[in-house]
Each structure stands twice: as C-alpha cells, then as structure tokens.
C-alpha cells in the first residue's frame, strides 16, 4: 500500500469515526438533554483544541520549541482581538507583523 493510499485510508477512517461519534449522541440520548456535568466540559473542548493547534503551529518546528516572527504575529492578532477589531483587521495585523519581522530578520 503506497503512502497516498495509506493517507486516504486514514482520512476515511477518521471520517467514519466522526460520523459514528456524532450519530451515537442522538441514538444514546434520544430526546433527553446532555447531563449538566457533561455540558460544561464539552462547551470548552472546541476552544481548547483550537488553542492547542494554534500554539503548536506557532511555537513548534521539527519537534522543538521555536520563538520567531510567528509568535509576534500571534501577539498582534491577540491585541487586535482585545481591541475588538474586525476579523479581517486581526488577520491583516498578524500577517503584517509577521512579514515585517521576517523582512527585518
């Protein structure tokens, strides 16, 4: 099995697992709501996963911790978000700071 076939098999397996997981909720719970003790953690799961993905993309390279222009771009995006800037401004600010620091360095 080639690398491409292995990749597509993994994509198909993850897709199938996603469908099974999403379908199991209504099947198991029926018309009942989720228990309160489960709603809290599930509400925080997506933001936590997104934060982990962003941190990994910004701070890791080849399995090492790297602090470079990407971190400054992320900080600029954080400032823009704190100032309640529109998403387009957030993205442009992050890209501009990152590009400027890469050009200078």
PyMOL CGO cylinders between C-alpha atoms (Angstrom):
from pymol import cmd
from pymol.cgo import CYLINDER

trace = [
    CYLINDER, 0.00, 0.00, 0.00, 1.55, 3.34, -1.05, 0.3, 1, 1, 1, 1, 1, 1,
    CYLINDER, 1.55, 3.34, -1.05, 1.81, 6.49, 1.02, 0.3, 1, 1, 1, 1, 1, 1,
    CYLINDER, 1.81, 6.49, 1.02, -1.12, 8.07, -0.79, 0.3, 1, 1, 1, 1, 1, 1,
    CYLINDER, -1.12, 8.07, -0.79, -3.33, 5.04, -0.21, 0.3, 1, 1, 1, 1, 1, 1,
    CYLINDER, -3.33, 5.04, -0.21, -2.37, 4.99, 3.46, 0.3, 1, 1, 1, 1, 1, 1,
    CYLINDER, -2.37, 4.99, 3.46, -3.23, 8.67, 3.77, 0.3, 1, 1, 1, 1, 1, 1,
    CYLINDER, -3.23, 8.67, 3.77, -6.64, 8.21, 2.17, 0.3, 1, 1, 1, 1, 1, 1,
    CYLINDER, -6.64, 8.21, 2.17, -7.32, 5.18, 4.35, 0.3, 1, 1, 1, 1, 1, 1,
    CYLINDER, -7.32, 5.18, 4.35, -6.56, 7.30, 7.43, 0.3, 1, 1, 1, 1, 1, 1,
    CYLINDER, -6.56, 7.30, 7.43, -8.81, 10.10, 6.15, 0.3, 1, 1, 1, 1, 1, 1,
    CYLINDER, -8.81, 10.10, 6.15, -11.63, 7.62, 5.53, 0.3, 1, 1, 1, 1, 1, 1,
    CYLINDER, -11.63, 7.62, 5.53, -11.18, 6.03, 8.97, 0.3, 1, 1, 1, 1, 1, 1,
    CYLINDER, -11.18, 6.03, 8.97, -11.25, 9.41, 10.74, 0.3, 1, 1, 1, 1, 1, 1,
    CYLINDER, -11.25, 9.41, 10.74, -14.31, 10.43, 8.70, 0.3, 1, 1, 1, 1, 1, 1,
    CYLINDER, -14.31, 10.43, 8.70, -16.12, 7.22, 9.59, 0.3, 1, 1, 1, 1, 1, 1,
    CYLINDER, -16.12, 7.22, 9.59, -15.21, 7.59, 13.26, 0.3, 1, 1, 1, 1, 1, 1,
    CYLINDER, -15.21, 7.59, 13.26, -16.55, 11.14, 13.21, 0.3, 1, 1, 1, 1, 1, 1,
    CYLINDER, -16.55, 11.14, 13.21, -19.86, 10.01, 11.74, 0.3, 1, 1, 1, 1, 1, 1,
    CYLINDER, -19.86, 10.01, 11.74, -20.17, 7.21, 14.30, 0.3, 1, 1, 1, 1, 1, 1,
    CYLINDER, -20.17, 7.21, 14.30, -19.39, 9.54, 17.20, 0.3, 1, 1, 1, 1, 1, 1,
    CYLINDER, -19.39, 9.54, 17.20, -21.82, 12.21, 16.01, 0.3, 1, 1, 1, 1, 1, 1,
    CYLINDER, -21.82, 12.21, 16.01, -24.56, 9.66, 15.39, 0.3, 1, 1, 1, 1, 1, 1,
    CYLINDER, -24.56, 9.66, 15.39, -24.11, 7.97, 18.75, 0.3, 1, 1, 1, 1, 1, 1,
    CYLINDER, -24.11, 7.97, 18.75, -25.28, 11.03, 20.71, 0.3, 1, 1, 1, 1, 1, 1,
    CYLINDER, -25.28, 11.03, 20.71, -28.85, 11.11, 19.41, 0.3, 1, 1, 1, 1, 1, 1,
    CYLINDER, -28.85, 11.11, 19.41, -29.05, 7.31, 19.43, 0.3, 1, 1, 1, 1, 1, 1,
    CYLINDER, -29.05, 7.31, 19.43, -27.92, 7.00, 23.05, 0.3, 1, 1, 1, 1, 1, 1,
    CYLINDER, -27.92, 7.00, 23.05, -29.64, 10.09, 24.46, 0.3, 1, 1, 1, 1, 1, 1,
    CYLINDER, -29.64, 10.09, 24.46, -32.80, 10.18, 22.34, 0.3, 1, 1, 1, 1, 1, 1,
    CYLINDER, -32.80, 10.18, 22.34, -34.82, 13.28, 23.29, 0.3, 1, 1, 1, 1, 1, 1,
    CYLINDER, -34.82, 13.28, 23.29, -33.05, 13.79, 26.63, 0.3, 1, 1, 1, 1, 1, 1,
    CYLINDER, -33.05, 13.79, 26.63, -30.63, 16.72, 27.04, 0.3, 1, 1, 1, 1, 1, 1,
    CYLINDER, -30.63, 16.72, 27.04, -26.98, 16.16, 27.90, 0.3, 1, 1, 1, 1, 1, 1,
    CYLINDER, -26.98, 16.16, 27.90, -26.27, 15.94, 31.63, 0.3, 1, 1, 1, 1, 1, 1,
    CYLINDER, -26.27, 15.94, 31.63, -25.15, 19.25, 33.16, 0.3, 1, 1, 1, 1, 1, 1,
    CYLINDER, -25.15, 19.25, 33.16, -21.81, 17.77, 34.27, 0.3, 1, 1, 1, 1, 1, 1,
    CYLINDER, -21.81, 17.77, 34.27, -21.03, 16.95, 30.62, 0.3, 1, 1, 1, 1, 1, 1,
    CYLINDER, -21.03, 16.95, 30.62, -22.25, 20.19, 29.01, 0.3, 1, 1, 1, 1, 1, 1,
    CYLINDER, -22.25, 20.19, 29.01, -19.61, 22.32, 30.75, 0.3, 1, 1, 1, 1, 1, 1,
    CYLINDER, -19.61, 22.32, 30.75, -16.52, 20.45, 29.56, 0.3, 1, 1, 1, 1, 1, 1,
    CYLINDER, -16.52, 20.45, 29.56, -17.95, 19.94, 26.07, 0.3, 1, 1, 1, 1, 1, 1,
    CYLINDER, -17.95, 19.94, 26.07, -18.53, 23.67, 25.74, 0.3, 1, 1, 1, 1, 1, 1,
    CYLINDER, -18.53, 23.67, 25.74, -14.84, 24.30, 26.36, 0.3, 1, 1, 1, 1, 1, 1,
    CYLINDER, -14.84, 24.30, 26.36, -13.50, 21.48, 24.22, 0.3, 1, 1, 1, 1, 1, 1,
    CYLINDER, -13.50, 21.48, 24.22, -13.50, 23.24, 20.82, 0.3, 1, 1, 1, 1, 1, 1,
    CYLINDER, -13.50, 23.24, 20.82, -11.76, 26.44, 22.03, 0.3, 1, 1, 1, 1, 1, 1,
    CYLINDER, -11.76, 26.44, 22.03, -9.16, 24.36, 23.91, 0.3, 1, 1, 1, 1, 1, 1,
    CYLINDER, -9.16, 24.36, 23.91, -8.42, 22.25, 20.85, 0.3, 1, 1, 1, 1, 1, 1,
    CYLINDER, -8.42, 22.25, 20.85, -8.17, 25.34, 18.64, 0.3, 1, 1, 1, 1, 1, 1,
    CYLINDER, -8.17, 25.34, 18.64, -5.79, 26.99, 21.13, 0.3, 1, 1, 1, 1, 1, 1,
    CYLINDER, -5.79, 26.99, 21.13, -3.64, 23.84, 21.19, 0.3, 1, 1, 1, 1, 1, 1,
    CYLINDER, -3.64, 23.84, 21.19, -3.49, 23.73, 17.40, 0.3, 1, 1, 1, 1, 1, 1,
    CYLINDER, -3.49, 23.73, 17.40, -2.55, 27.41, 17.17, 0.3, 1, 1, 1, 1, 1, 1,
    CYLINDER, -2.55, 27.41, 17.17, 0.11, 27.08, 19.87, 0.3, 1, 1, 1, 1, 1, 1,
    CYLINDER, 0.11, 27.08, 19.87, 1.57, 24.03, 18.17, 0.3, 1, 1, 1, 1, 1, 1,
    CYLINDER, 1.57, 24.03, 18.17, 1.59, 25.72, 14.76, 0.3, 1, 1, 1, 1, 1, 1,
    CYLINDER, 1.59, 25.72, 14.76, 3.19, 28.89, 16.13, 0.3, 1, 1, 1, 1, 1, 1,
    CYLINDER, 3.19, 28.89, 16.13, 5.69, 27.55, 18.66, 0.3, 1, 1, 1, 1, 1, 1,
    CYLINDER, 5.69, 27.55, 18.66, 6.83, 24.22, 17.24, 0.3, 1, 1, 1, 1, 1, 1,
    CYLINDER, 6.83, 24.22, 17.24, 9.10, 23.32, 14.37, 0.3, 1, 1, 1, 1, 1, 1,
    CYLINDER, 9.10, 23.32, 14.37, 10.64, 19.89, 13.89, 0.3, 1, 1, 1, 1, 1, 1,
    CYLINDER, 10.64, 19.89, 13.89, 9.67, 18.87, 17.41, 0.3, 1, 1, 1, 1, 1, 1,
    CYLINDER, 9.67, 18.87, 17.41, 11.43, 21.84, 19.01, 0.3, 1, 1, 1, 1, 1, 1,
    CYLINDER, 11.43, 21.84, 19.01, 10.16, 24.97, 20.72, 0.3, 1, 1, 1, 1, 1, 1,
    CYLINDER, 10.16, 24.97, 20.72, 10.80, 27.95, 18.42, 0.3, 1, 1, 1, 1, 1, 1,
    CYLINDER, 10.80, 27.95, 18.42, 10.13, 31.61, 19.16, 0.3, 1, 1, 1, 1, 1, 1,
    CYLINDER, 10.13, 31.61, 19.16, 10.17, 33.61, 15.94, 0.3, 1, 1, 1, 1, 1, 1,
    CYLINDER, 10.17, 33.61, 15.94, 8.13, 36.10, 13.92, 0.3, 1, 1, 1, 1, 1, 1,
    CYLINDER, 8.13, 36.10, 13.92, 5.06, 33.88, 14.04, 0.3, 1, 1, 1, 1, 1, 1,
    CYLINDER, 5.06, 33.88, 14.04, 4.74, 34.45, 17.79, 0.3, 1, 1, 1, 1, 1, 1,
    CYLINDER, 4.74, 34.45, 17.79, 4.86, 38.22, 17.28, 0.3, 1, 1, 1, 1, 1, 1,
    CYLINDER, 4.86, 38.22, 17.28, 2.15, 37.89, 14.63, 0.3, 1, 1, 1, 1, 1, 1,
    CYLINDER, 2.15, 37.89, 14.63, 0.02, 35.89, 17.05, 0.3, 1, 1, 1, 1, 1, 1,
    CYLINDER, 0.02, 35.89, 17.05, 0.56, 38.56, 19.72, 0.3, 1, 1, 1, 1, 1, 1,
    CYLINDER, 0.56, 38.56, 19.72, -0.52, 41.25, 17.24, 0.3, 1, 1, 1, 1, 1, 1,
    CYLINDER, -0.52, 41.25, 17.24, -3.66, 39.24, 16.50, 0.3, 1, 1, 1, 1, 1, 1,
    CYLINDER, -3.66, 39.24, 16.50, -4.31, 38.94, 20.23, 0.3, 1, 1, 1, 1, 1, 1,
    CYLINDER, -4.31, 38.94, 20.23, -4.03, 42.71, 20.67, 0.3, 1, 1, 1, 1, 1, 1,
    CYLINDER, -4.03, 42.71, 20.67, -6.36, 43.32, 17.72, 0.3, 1, 1, 1, 1, 1, 1,
    CYLINDER, -6.36, 43.32, 17.72, -8.88, 40.86, 19.17, 0.3, 1, 1, 1, 1, 1, 1,
    CYLINDER, -8.88, 40.86, 19.17, -8.64, 42.53, 22.59, 0.3, 1, 1, 1, 1, 1, 1,
    CYLINDER, -8.64, 42.53, 22.59, -9.39, 45.85, 20.88, 0.3, 1, 1, 1, 1, 1, 1,
    CYLINDER, -9.39, 45.85, 20.88, -12.43, 44.20, 19.26, 0.3, 1, 1, 1, 1, 1, 1,
    CYLINDER, -12.43, 44.20, 19.26, -11.14, 44.71, 15.73, 0.3, 1, 1, 1, 1, 1, 1,
    CYLINDER, -11.14, 44.71, 15.73, -12.97, 43.01, 12.84, 0.3, 1, 1, 1, 1, 1, 1,
    CYLINDER, -12.97, 43.01, 12.84, -11.57, 39.59, 11.86, 0.3, 1, 1, 1, 1, 1, 1,
    CYLINDER, -11.57, 39.59, 11.86, -10.10, 40.97, 8.63, 0.3, 1, 1, 1, 1, 1, 1,
    CYLINDER, -10.10, 40.97, 8.63, -8.11, 43.53, 10.63, 0.3, 1, 1, 1, 1, 1, 1,
    CYLINDER, -8.11, 43.53, 10.63, -6.94, 40.79, 13.00, 0.3, 1, 1, 1, 1, 1, 1,
    CYLINDER, -6.94, 40.79, 13.00, -5.65, 38.66, 10.13, 0.3, 1, 1, 1, 1, 1, 1,
    CYLINDER, -5.65, 38.66, 10.13, -4.01, 41.59, 8.34, 0.3, 1, 1, 1, 1, 1, 1,
    CYLINDER, -4.01, 41.59, 8.34, -2.33, 42.78, 11.55, 0.3, 1, 1, 1, 1, 1, 1,
    CYLINDER, -2.33, 42.78, 11.55, -0.93, 39.31, 12.27, 0.3, 1, 1, 1, 1, 1, 1,
    CYLINDER, -0.93, 39.31, 12.27, 0.29, 38.86, 8.70, 0.3, 1, 1, 1, 1, 1, 1,
    CYLINDER, 0.29, 38.86, 8.70, 1.82, 42.35, 8.55, 0.3, 1, 1, 1, 1, 1, 1,
    CYLINDER, 1.82, 42.35, 8.55, 3.72, 41.99, 11.83, 0.3, 1, 1, 1, 1, 1, 1,
    CYLINDER, 3.72, 41.99, 11.83, 4.96, 38.54, 10.87, 0.3, 1, 1, 1, 1, 1, 1,
    CYLINDER, 4.96, 38.54, 10.87, 6.04, 39.68, 7.40, 0.3, 1, 1, 1, 1, 1, 1,
    CYLINDER, 6.04, 39.68, 7.40, 7.74, 42.81, 8.75, 0.3, 1, 1, 1, 1, 1, 1,
    CYLINDER, 7.74, 42.81, 8.75, 9.76, 40.87, 11.31, 0.3, 1, 1, 1, 1, 1, 1,
    CYLINDER, 9.76, 40.87, 11.31, 10.75, 38.27, 8.72, 0.3, 1, 1, 1, 1, 1, 1,
    CYLINDER, 10.75, 38.27, 8.72, 11.84, 41.00, 6.33, 0.3, 1, 1, 1, 1, 1, 1,
    CYLINDER, 11.84, 41.00, 6.33, 13.92, 42.69, 9.03, 0.3, 1, 1, 1, 1, 1, 1,
    CYLINDER, 13.92, 42.69, 9.03, 15.44, 39.46, 10.29, 0.3, 1, 1, 1, 1, 1, 1,
]
cmd.load_cgo(trace, "trace")
